[in-house]
């Protein structure tokens, strides 16, 4: 387990839920009326980030729908980390132009992931050839099409690269996230056996000490151990140093089990057996919904005590 949380291997930050699209499967309710935070709050969050971050992923919503804020964030990240942090951008690609791509590269983005190549997004991947040509014209390497997940290559030092992916019935929508619009529209796949917590962007490894990169998630200002997020955030990145939040929760046996990718066992220290958790997960048909219920009924996130 990481001892010094002032070094974070990977940090995923949804700085806006504003989006030019309004996909049925969106887990954080992004859209034209998506939730936003102010420029001042974004700058405060950057000041509260760990001193050293290997990889920082900016996402949404659609980051380019909040372009002015994105540019401000990129400038402040360069001021603070001086090029030592790899900046990645997740975008649906709809709003990307030659001029914008040039500005993003100038402001330090070195990896672009087009996260819209599926049937749920408005353009459903129809711009992929155009985007490929655009990236090629700027010397952005497209050899690695998949997300940079493996620990040995997620910080590949290609100067510029891009890839693409999208939601499928098995992944990213699938059994993963009973969240947001997918939950509202009842299109999430009921699969209690799918343990999203055990993979990257799930909770496993968020404290470090596993084969996965140590990654945490910030949804707007909410500090989470995973991309879907716990029912209540671990902390508020606008007001708290991320390292202090991480140090606090790392002492909890609850979060140590999440770090192991084992949410079924996270209640054992307070008398809830893995068998009981499994039964409830089967009833709810989703492990994320069990996690929600756990923090709502059994464990107080603010006090880190049993309710």
N, C-alpha and C positions, 0 to 999 in steps of 0.2 A: 504494500500500500504506500502511496505517496506520503512522505512526511512533510515536504515543503510545498504547500498548495500555491505558492507564488510562482510555481512553474506548472503550466497547464499544457498538455500535449495538443488538445483540440477543444475548441469552444465554438458552439453553434449558436448564433444570435439572430433571432427573428426580431429585427428592429422596427418592423412595420407589418400590419395586417391589411394595409391598403393594397388593392390589386385591381388590374384592368379586367380580370375574369372573375367568375363566381362559380367555381366548380362544385358539383354536388358532393364530391368526396372530401372536400377540404376539412382538415382536422382542426384548424384554428379559426374557422369562419371568416377567412379573408375574402375581400370583395371590394367593390367601389365604396362601400360604407364601413370598411374594416377598421378596427381599432388602431389608433396611432398614439405615439407619445411625442413630446415636444423635442425640439433641437437641444434645448437646455438639459432635458432629461437624458438624452443620448450622450451628451458630453459628460454628464455626471457618471453615467454607467461606464464609459471608457476610463475615466479616472479611477473607478473602483475595480477594474479588471486586474488579474494577476500581473506581476511585473514582467513575466516571461510567458509567452504563448507561442507554441510552435506553429499551429494552424488555426486561423479564425475564419469561420464560414459565415457570411452574411446572407440572410434569406428573408422571406416574407410569408405571406403576401407576395407582392412582386416588388423587389427592391427598386426597379426602374420606374415604378409608378410613384415612388417617393424620392425622385432623383435628387432634388436639392439636398434633402437630408442625407442621402447616400453619399453624395460628394463631400459633405461636411464631415461625416463619419470617417471616410477614407483619408481625408486630410489630417484629421486628429489622430488616427491610428498611425499614420506615417510619422507624425510629430513625436508620438510616444514611443513607438517601437523601432523607428528608423530602419525599416526594411528587414528586420530580423524575424518578423512574423509573416508566414505565408498567408496571403489574403485570398480567399476563395469566394466566389459569388454564385449563388443558386438563383436562376432566373427562368421564367417560362420562355424567354427569347422573343416575345411578341414585339417589344418596344426597342429592341437592340438595333442600332444603326451604325454605319461606319464612324460617324462623328462621336457617338456615345462610346463605342468600343475603344476608340483612340484615347478618349478622356479616361476611361476606366484603367487602361493599361498605364497611362501616364501617372495615375494616382495609386498604382501599386498592386492592382489585381493581377494575379498570375495564373489563376485557375478559374475556368468558367464551366458550370454544370447546367445544362439545359434540362430542367426537370418538368418536362411537359409532353413527353413523347408517349401519349396514351390517349384513350378514347374520352377521358373525362375533361380534358382541356379544350378550350374553344377551337384552337387551330389543329389539335390532335396530331401534331408533328408535321403538318403540311409545310412548315417553313424550314424544315431540317436541311434540305439541300441548299437553300439560300443562306442559312446560317453557316453551313460548312464552307461555302465559298467565301463568306465574309471573314471567318476566322483564318482561312488559308491566305487571304489577301493581306493579313496582318502578321503572318508567320506564327500563328497560334497552333501548336501541335495537336492533332486529333487522333493520335495512335491509340491512346487509352480512352476508350469510349465509356467504360464503366466508372462508377464513383470510386474515388481513391479510398478504399476501405482497409486493405491489408496493412498491418503495422509497418511492414518492411518497405512499402512504397507509397504510403499515404502522404508522405512529404517528399515525393519525387522532385528532384531539383531541376526539372525542365523549366526553362525560363518562362514559357507560356504554354498552357495546355487547355484543352476543353474536352468535355464528354457529354453524354446524354443518357437519360433514363426516364422512367415514368411509372405510374401506379399500375399494378396488376391485381388480379383477384387474390393472389397469394402473398404479394409483398406491397408494403407502403399503404395499401388499403387493407386487403386481406384480413387476417386474424389479428391485425396489429392494433388499430386505433379505433376504439368505440368512442369517437370524439367528434365535436363540432358538427358540421353539416352532414357528414356521413351518418352520425347517430340520429340527427334530426330527421333525415330522410329514410332512415332504416335501410341503408344499403351496405352497412358494414357486414363483413362475413363473420358469422358466429362460429368461433373456433376456440374453445377453451384450452386446447392443447398447444396452441401457438404461443410460445413464450417469447414475446418481443423483447422482454427485459434482458435476454441472454445474448443479444447481438449488439453491434455498434449502433449507437443512437438510442439504444435501450439503456437500462440502468447499469448493465455490467461494465465494470472498469471505471466508473465515473470517479472513484476515489483512487484509482490506480491499482497496480499489483496484479493485473491479468494480462493475457496475451493480446487483448485489444488495446488500441490507443485510449488513453484516459481522456474522456470527452464529457463535458457538461453542456447544458442547454440553458439559454436565457430566452424566454418568450416575452418580448417587449422588455419588461423589467423583472419578470419572475424567474428566479434561479431554480433550475430543475436538475434532477439526476439523469433525465432522459428527454428525448424529443417530444413525446406526447405530453409529458409533464405529470407530476403528481397532482392530486386533487387540490392541495394547497401548496404554494411554493415554499422552498426551503428558506428563501430570503428575498430581499428587495435590492436589486443591484443599483438602484438610484440612491439608496441611503446607506448601504452596507458594503464593506469590502468583500469581494467574492471569497478571498482567502479566509476571512473570519467565519463566513458561513460554512465553508468546506471544513474548516477545523472543527466547528461546532458539531456538525452532523456526523463527522467521521468517528466520533466517540460513541455513537448510537449503534447498538446491535441491530436495530431495524435497518439502518442504512448500510451497515456492513453486509447484510444479507442481500440487499439490492445490488451492492457492488459485486457480489458473487453471481449475480444474474438469477437469484433464487427468491422471487417474491412470495412464493408459497410458504417459505420458511421464515419470512420476516417477522411474523408475530410470535414465534416460539418463546422469545425472551419475556413476553408478557402473557403467556399462557394460551396462545392460539396455535394449535398444532398445524403442521403442514397438511395433514389429512382433513382437518376442518376447513382449511383454506381451499384445498382442492375441491371439496364438496361444494363450497360456495361458488368457486370459479365455474364449476360445471353448471350450476344453477343460473349464473349470470351470463354464461357462454362467452366470457372474455376475461383474460387475466388483468387487463388494465382496469376493468370495472371492479374487480376484486380489490385492486390497489386503491381505487377511489373510495370504496366502502371502508377499507381499513383505516384510512386517514380521516374519514368523516366520522366514524363511529368508535374507533378503538385507540387512536393515537393522536395526540395534539402536536401539530407541527411547530407551533410557536414555543411551547414549553419543553418539547421532546419528552413528554411524559404520557403515561397511559391515561385515557379519559375515564 
